[in-house]
Amino acid sequence: MSAESPAEGSRTTTPFHDLADFVAIPRVTGLRLSPDGSWLAAAVQTLSADRKKYLTSLWRIDTGGGPPRRLTRSAEGEASPRFLPDGSLLFTSRRPDPGAGQDGAEAAALWLLPPGGGEARVIAAPPGGVTAAEAARDAGTIVLSSPVLPGAEGVADDAKARKERGDAGVTAILHESVPVRFWDHDLGPDQLRLFSVDPDRLEEAAGNGARDAEEFTGLQDLTPEPGRALDEEAFELTPDGASVLTGWQLWHPAGQSYAELVMIDVASGKRLVLLSGPEYNFSGPRVSPDGRFIVCQRETQATPERPFDFTLVLLGVNGATAAGEPGRDLLPGFDMWPAEPAWSPDSRTVYFTADDGGRRPVFRVDVPTGEMTRVTGDDGAYTDLNPALDGRYLYALRSAVDSPPTPVRIDLTGEAAPAALDSPGGELAVPGKLTEVAAAADDGQPVRAWLVLPEGASPASPAPLLLWVHGGPMSSWNAWSWRWNPWLMAARGYAVLLPDPALSTGYGQQFVARGYHDWGARPLADIMAVTESALARPDIDADRVGMMGGSYGGYMANWMAGHTDRFKAIVSHAGLWVLDQMFGTTDHPMFWRPQFGDPLTQPAMYEANSPHRHIERVRTPMLVIHGDKDYRVPVGEALRLWWDLSRYGVEAKFLYFPDENHWILTPGNTRIWYETVFAFLAQHVLGEEWQRPALL
């Protein structure tokens, strides 16, 4: 992705013109490099046969080139590929186990696909299912995570307790601590635990001797009664398989938490705390190939005075660096937020990514010296880093605002540009071009944005503009989005502006801090400065302008509705409306409490930043959208907003999804979401007659 990508000739028909075609495009969602480096296991989402959901299957992508090959296929799908040292492929799936005479599975099991091909076999099927699995780089030891009911002494006891609850018709959950929900699902009554897999189970699977999971589990419980310590925590084994590293959440009764970094002995289950501090969260441990060091992400938690911050820290497997320090900051003075660390094969270099100026490049840091360099240029956003064994190449997924995620090979010598590999997703020709705009905010701060221009936009035929504000709020428009895809708008003649205002990542800690106590007014000033800059272009129609946002972008949609009449229409998806109400019902109140304070004793920030306090000034027609299973921004926000708009006589519509969450994910509902948005914008921005989507 360059600063300006050219349009592909005259207007053409692409999948962006037909929603049915768009939702059917294969989507590459993850990569894992094989032990010998010859191929990548890719997780790819495709439509199910009935086109009502997405299924994930595993594909083989050869690093030396050649067409990709599908490895798995079932009505339930397969995910989370991991390799054993011999090249066997582990994955999770709810597919039935033919060896056990199953018709189907209620929970995901752990499967093994032999390196030479053949039929995949179940190696672990705990009653609560398998949520994740990792294998030791050298020894092949496997550790998996699985939810278990409290008080159960192992998986057999858990199966009995689950049956008793089911037979009695009990679904109730008794909570005695926070948290109680996460994004779109309830937490409890079961708790996530870690288990090691009996190596004899692997021999049985390889020898075609697998037994019924109820008769043989082969699992050793490493973390009895963990409470909510392991929720959403990544884990990794040391290369010799002797220990597993993981984050370990500690919860306070008041709802605050911090995460330690712990090491658990696989033989005994003994847990050793390596890094801890109530002001920090340690997560995502990665062990060096030589087994000597650990790198992990350290979050410095937010306080009323400053926003949170991130870095990478290094320590030895005994909890200290070679100098005896409790942990060494690998990136002192680095003013971005690093993520996804990955070790080089020689254990001397750590690769990572970080948002940076509307991109997410790859960086590397030399562990002995601390010298840091940027590996990739301004060509997009990188994820899923996989260093090759020879140290020359790095495999990753690369996307951009104008390009979906594609596997690429990065030449670490710098002799060649990153090269795309053949992929099930393929390349897409977008219906327009991408450029950048910038402006100075009222305080002099430069603010930049991506601008999507439709084919044919010109001074003679200026395009109507849609302003999109991203969620987060600590995030950036720098990658492809399937859910909020501006090219679907471009295919219908709209230009789309994607700004990164105050609170956005990739511009330094001070840029985040500018809006830390001023969620509404400061980002609004930034957004309007860059919007007016875009509207001054001769190929943009300044009289036909709409605004859209989701999550924090939905908050900003609600805020802008009460502070400006510049837009013909506003679409608010999963937006915050009444802050003191929302912060007490969300699944994640601990995110907001440090910066906003207690709403009863410290109401100032709530009152200053809550959009609902400006309802009497709202004049712009609004489309309110929300999913009932959204626990991050609960649906009560939309219900209250809809009621307030109705009683104040504001022209509005409410698109409600009873079975969707913070995002709208199913193919059918995705199409309805876009169709409704298209119709609403056409009515108010383009001046056309309202056309109700047929299926509504």
N, C-alpha and C positions, 0 to 999 in steps of 0.2 A: 504494500500500500504506500503510495507516494502522497505528497502533499496535494496533488490533484491527479486523479485517475481519469483517463479520457473516456468519453462515452463511446459505445461500440456502434458507430455508424448511425443509421436512421432508426426510428422506433421499430422494435421487434417484439414478437410474442415470446415471453419467457414464463417460467413457473410462477412469477410474481403477478401475472395477470389473472391467474385462476387459482383460487384458494385450495381447491381440491388437489391440484398439482403441487402446490407449495407444501402442504402438510405431508405429502407423500415422499418428499425428498429424503434420502437416507442421511443420517446424522452421526458423525463420528464423535464419540463422547469420552474416549479414554484410550491410552496406549501403554503397553508393557513390552520391554525388549526381552527376547529369549536369552538364556544363559550363553549360548554360542554366538549371539549377535547377528544371526542370519535372518531373523524375522521378528516382526512386531505383532503381538496379539492386540487387536483393536476391538473395542466395544462399539457396536453400531446400532442405532435405533432405526427401526423401520415400522411401517404400519402393519397391524395385525390383518388377518385375512378378512375380517368383518369391518375393518377400517375404523374401529371404535376405540382403539388404544394403540400405544406404542410398545413394541417388544424390542429387547436388546439381544443381539446375537454376537458371537465372536467370529472374527475374520482374521485370516493370515495375510500380512503385508510383508513381502520379502524386501529386505533392506537393499538388496542388489538390484531391485527393479522387477517388473513383471506384474501381471494383473492380480488383484487381490482375490483371495479364495475364502469362501464361507466355511467355517469349521463346525458350527453348531446350528441346530434348527429344532425348535419345538414350539408348541402353542403357548408355553409359559415364559420362554425366553431364558437367556443366560447372561451373567454379568460378573464383574470383579475378577478379571483374569490375573492369575499369579503363577509363576513358574517354580518348579522344583529343580534342583541342580542337574538332574538327568534330562531335562527338557519336557518332563510331564507338565501338563497344564491343569491348574486348579481353577474351578469357577463355581459360582453359586447359581442354583436354579430351583424352581418349584416343579420342574418336570417330574413325571412319575418314574419310579425306579422299577424297570422291568424285572430285575433280579429278585425283588421283594414282592412281586405280584400286585403292585400298587396301581390304582386307576388315576391317582393324582396326589398332590401333596399340598397340605395347608400351609406349610412353612418351607423356606428355602433350605436345601441340603447342600453339602459340600461335595463336589464331583471332581473326578480325576480323569483326564484324557491322556492316554499313553503317548509317549514321544513319537512312536512309530506309526501312530494312527490306531484305528480300531474303535471299539465302543467305549464311551465314557461310563464310569461306574461311581456309585456313591461310596464315599469313605467316611462320612459323618452326617448324621441326621438327628440332631437333638430336637426334642419336642417343641422348643421355642423357635427353632430355625437358626440359620447361620446368617449373621449380619455382616461379617467381614472375616477374612482369613489372610494370614501372612506366613511365608516360609523362610527358613534360615538360608542365607546365600550359599553356604558351603555344606552344612550338615543336613539340610532338608527338613529339619524339625518344623512341624506345623502348629501354629496357635490360631484358634478361631475365637470369635466372640458370639455369644448366644444369650438371649434373655431367659432368666430362670426365676420362678416364683420365690419370694422370700421364705426362708425356713427350709427350703428343699435341700436335701443333702445329696446333690448330684442329679444327673439328668433322669435317672429312673424314678426317683422321688418326685421330680418335677412333672414327669408324665402322669404320675398318679394324681398329683394335686390338680393338674389341669383337667383331668377327666372328672374329678369330683366336682369342680366348679362348673364344668359343662353340664354334667348330669343334673346338677341342682338348679341350673338356669341362672347362675350368678355371674354378673358382669361388673359389679360394684368395685370401686377402688377406694381404699382408705389411705389418705395422705397424712403423713405425720411430719413432713418437711417439704420444702420447695426443691425443685420445680414440679409442676403438675402436667404441663403440656409442652410440646415442641413443634413449632411451625404448623403442622396439620394433623398431629396425632397425640393421643393421650399417653402419658408416661405412667407405667405401672399397670397392675401390681407387680409385674415381673421387673427384674433388674438385670442389666447387662453384666455378664461375667466373661472371663477369659478361660479357655480350656486348651490344653495340649492334646494332640491326637496321637494315640498309640501307634507306633511305627508298624506293628503287626497288621494294623488295618490297611496300610498301604500295600503290604505284601499280599493280603487277601484280595484287594482290588486288582492288583497286577496279575494274580494267579487265578482270576475268575472264580474266587471263592467267597464273595461277599455274602454276608448273612443279614437277616432281618434286623433293622435298626433297633427294634424293641428287645431283641435277644442279645445284641452286642452293640455297645456304644463306643468303647475304646477312647473315652474322653476323661482327662484328669482336670478337676476343677482347681484353677490357680488362684481364684479371687472369691472365696465364699463371702456372702453378705457384703457386697461392695456399696450398697445403697445406690446413689445416682452418680458415683464417682467416675464411671466409665462412659457415660452418655456422650456420644459424638467425639470420642477421643480416638485418635489414630495411634496405632502401635506398630512396633517393628522388633524383630529378633536380631540378636547378635549373630554374626556369621557362623559361629560354632553351635548355635541353637541352645546355648546354656541359659540365656536370659532373654526376657522380653522387656522392652522399654515402652512406656506409655504415659500420657498425661493422666492425672488423678485429681478429679474435682473435689474440693472441700466446700460445703455449703454452710452458710450462717443462717440462723433462724430468720433474720431480717431480709433474707433473699439475696444477699451478696455472696460471692464465691471467689475462690482463686484456685488455680490448677498447679499442682506440683508435678515435677518430672520424677517418675519412680522406675526402678528396675526390679523385676520379679524373677526369682530363680525358678526355672522351668521344672527342675526336679523336686523342689520342696514347696514352692509357692511363697517362700519368704520374700517380703517386699522391703526394698531399701529406697529411702528418699534421697534423690541426687540433687535436686534443686527445689527450693521452696521459699516463698515470701508472700505475705498477704497483698503486697502491691503489684505482684506479677501473675501472669498466666504463662505457663510453659506448655508447648504443644508441638505435635508433628515431629517426633525424634527420628533422626536418620543416623545409622551407624556406619562408620567408615568401613570399606572393604577389608582392611587389615584388622578390624575389630578393636582398634585402640581408642577411637574417639567417637563422640556423639555431637551432632549439631541439631539444634532445635530452634523453633521460633520463640522469642520472649516478647510478650505483650506487657508494657507498663500500663497499668490500669489508669483509667481516667480519674480525675479529682475535680472538685468544683472550680479549681483554678486553671486546669489544662486538660486537653483531650488525650486519649490514649495514644501510645506510640509502639512501634514494633522494631525489632532487630533480630539478628541471628546470634546465638551464643554457642560457644564450643566448650566441651568438657571431656575429660577422660571417662572411660567406662567405670572407673572407680569413683566418679563424682568430682574429679578435679582435673585441671590441665596439668601439663608437664611441670609448670611452675608452681603447682600447689594451690592455684587460685580456685575459687568455687565456680567459676564459669567466666569465659573470656568473650567479650563483645567482639564478634568478627568484623563488624562494620561501624566502628566509631566515626561519627561525623557524617554518616550516610543519611541523607535527608528524605529518603523514600521508605516505603514499607515493604521489606523483602518477604518472599513467600516461596514455597515449593523447593527447598534445598535438595540438591542431589550431588552425591560424591563422585569424583573422578575415580577411575579404576586404581590409580596409584595412591589414593587417599591423601593427596596433596592439595587438591582443589575442590571447592564447593561451588557449584552452579546454582543460580536462583533467578527468580523473576521479580520485577517490581513495576508498578504503574509509573509512567514517566511521560508527562506531556501529551496525553492522549494516545499513548502506546503502552505496551507491556513487554519490554525487551528482556533478553537474557543477559545476566552478568556473571562474572566469576571472581572469586576471591582466593588468592594463594594463602593457604592456611599458615605456613611457617612465617611468611613476611607480612601478611595482611594486605598486600597489594591487590587492588580491585580494578577490573577493567570491564568495559561493556563489550559483549560478544556480538549482538545483533544490532542492526540499524533501526530505521524508522519504518520497518516493513510490517508491523502488526503487533499482535498480542500472543505471547507464547505460554503454553501450559504443558503438563505431562512430560517433564524432562527425563530423558533416558540416555545417559552417557554410554558410548560404545566401549567395548573391552580394549580396543587398540588405542583409545585416548584421542583419536583424530576426529571422530564425529560425535555429534549430540543429536539424538532423535527427539522430536517434540511435535505437539500439535500447534499449528499457527493459524490464527484467524485475524480478521480485521473488520472494521465497520462494513467494508464492501466485499468480504470474502469469508465463507464459512470455514470452520475448523478443518484443517487438512494436515496429514502427517508430512513432516519435512525432515530432511537431513541437513544439519548445520556443520559445515567444515570449520573445525576449530583452529585450523592453521590460517584461516582468512583468505585462502587462495581462491575460494569460490563462494558465490552467494548461496544462501539456503535454497535447497532444491526440493520441490514437491515430489512426493512418492505417489504412485498409483493408489487410489483410494476408492472405497465403495461410495463415498459421498460425491466425489468428482468436483469439478469447478463449475461455478455458475456465472453467467453473464448478467450483470445487474443492469436494470433499465435506467441508466443515467450515469452521472459522474459524482465523484466525491472531492470536495475541496475543503479548505480551512478558512475561517474568518477569526478576527481578533478585534478587541476594543479595550480601551482603558476605562475601568470602573470609576465611580465618583471619587474614590480615594486614591486614584492613580494606579491601582493594581491592574496589570494586564490580565485579561480574561480571554480564553480561546474557546473555539467550538468547531465541530465538524459540520459541514453543510452538504446535504444530499440534494443534488439538482436533478430534476427529471429530464428525460430526453425532450428536446425542443424548447427548453426554457431559454428566452432571449429577450432583449429590450422590446422587440416587436410582439412577443408573446410571453409576458412575465408570468411566473408560476405563483400560485397561492402558497403561503408558508405555514407550516406546522411547527411550533416550538415543542420539543420534547424535553422534559426534565427527568434526569435519572433518579433511581432510588438509592438507598444506602443509609444516610446521605454520603457516607465516606466511600465513594466509588468513583468511576470514571467511564465515560463513553470511549472505549478503546478496542472493543472486540465485537465480533458478530453476535447478534441476538436472534434466536428463532421466535421468541415471544413478542418482543418489541422490535419488529423488523421495518426499518424506514423504507426499504425498497418496495414493499407492498404499497406504501403511500406514493412513492415516486412513479410506480406503474400506473397510478390513477391521476398523475399530473401534479402532485404536490411536491414542493421543496420541503425538506425537514432539517431543522436546526437542532444540533445536539451539543449544548454547552456544558462546560465544567465550571460551575460557579464555586464560591466559597464553600468549604466542607468537602470538596472533591479531593481525591487522591492523585498523586503524581506531580504535585507542584510544591512539595515541601510541607513541613509541619506547620509553619506559620500560616500557610494558605488554608489549612484545615482550621486552625485556631481563629481565623478571622470571623468565622460563623459559629463558633462553638457555643456562645451564649446568645446568639442572634439568628436563630434558625430561619426566621421569616424575612426580615428587612434586608440583612446583608446579602444573602444569596439573590433576593429579588433584584437588588440594585445591580449586581453583577449580570444577572440574566437579561435584564432590560437593556443594559449597555451593549451587550453583544447582539441582542435581537435587533436593536435599532441600527446597528452597523450592517447586519444582514439585509434589513429592509431598505437600506439606502442603495442597494445594488439595483441596477436597471433591469436585471432579469428576474426580480422578485416583485410581486404585486403587494404593495404595502397596505392596500385596502382589504385584502382577503387573508386574514391571519387567524389561526386557531392555536390552542394550547392543549397539551396532554401530559400526564405524568402518572406514575405508579409508585406506590409505597411512599417513600419520602417525596418522590415526584408528585404523588397524589396529594400529599400535604401541601406542596408548593402550589398545586393547582387550586386547592381550597384557599390558600393564603392569597394567591394572586386574584382570585375571584372577588375578594373583599378589598383589594387595593388598587385595581386598575380596570378600566373598561376598554383596554387596547385590543382585546380579542373578540372575535365574532362567536366563538364557542370554546368551552373548556370541558375536557374529559378527565375525570378524577377516578383513577383505579386504585382501590385498596388504600385510600388516603386517610391520614389522621385528621380529625376534626375537633374533638374536645380533649385536650391534652391530659388534664388530670383524670378524666374518665379512662382514656386509653392506657395510660401508664399504670393503672391499677388492674386492668383486665388482660393485658398482653401476656404472652407466655414468657416474655423476656424483660421484665421491669428493671432488672439489674443493669441494663444498658443505659437507661435514661436517668435513673435515680442519682448517680454521682454528679451529673452535670446540671440537672434541673432541681434537685433537692426534694424535700418532702412537701407535697402539695398543701398539706395542712399548716405546716409551720413556716414554709418557705415558698409562698405562692407566686412570687414576683415573676419568675421566668415562665411559669405556666400562663399567667395572665398576659404577659408581653408577647408570647409566641403562639397562643392558641387561635386558630383561624375562626372558630365559632363566634368569637367576640365581635366579629365584623360582618355578621350575617346581614345586617340592615343595609350594607353598602353593596351587596351582591346584585348585579343586574345582568350579567352574562348568562346565556343559556348553558346549562350544565348537564352532562351525562355522567351519572354516578354508577360505578361498577364495583361489585364485591362478591367474593366467594364465602360461603357459610363456614367452610373448614379452615378459614384463615385465622390462625391463633396468634400470629405475630401482630397484625393490625385487625383486631376482632371486628366482626360484622356490625357490632353495635355502633361503630363509627359511621358506617354508611347509613344505617337506619336513622341515626340522629341527624345526619346531614340531610337525608331525604326529607325527613319531617320538617326540619328548619327551612329548607328551600320551599317546601309546600306551603307552610304557614305564612311565609313572607312573600308568596306569590311569584317566585322566580320560576321561569320556564325550565323544566328539568325532566329527565327520564332516569329510571333506576333499572339497570340490568343486573339481575341477581342470579347467582349460580349456586344452587343448594348443595352440590357435591364437589365443588372445586375449592382450592385453597388460596394462598397468597398469589399464586400464579394460576393461569387458566391453562391446563395441561393436556386435556383429552382432545383428540383431533376435531370431533364434532363441535365441542364448545369453543375451541379456538376459532373455527370458521365463523360461528355465530358472533363471537366477540368482535372480529374484524368487520363482519357484515354490518353489525349495529353501529360501530364507530364510523365506517364509511358512510352510512346513511345519515347519521347525525351531522357529520362534517359537511356532507353534500348539501344538507338543508340549510345550515347556518353560515358556512363559509362560502359555498358556491352559489347559494340562493336557489337551490333546486327544491322540488316538492319532497316532503318526507315520504320515504318508502319503507314500510315496516318489513324486516326480514321475514321471509315466508314461514320459516319454522318457529317464529315467535308469535 
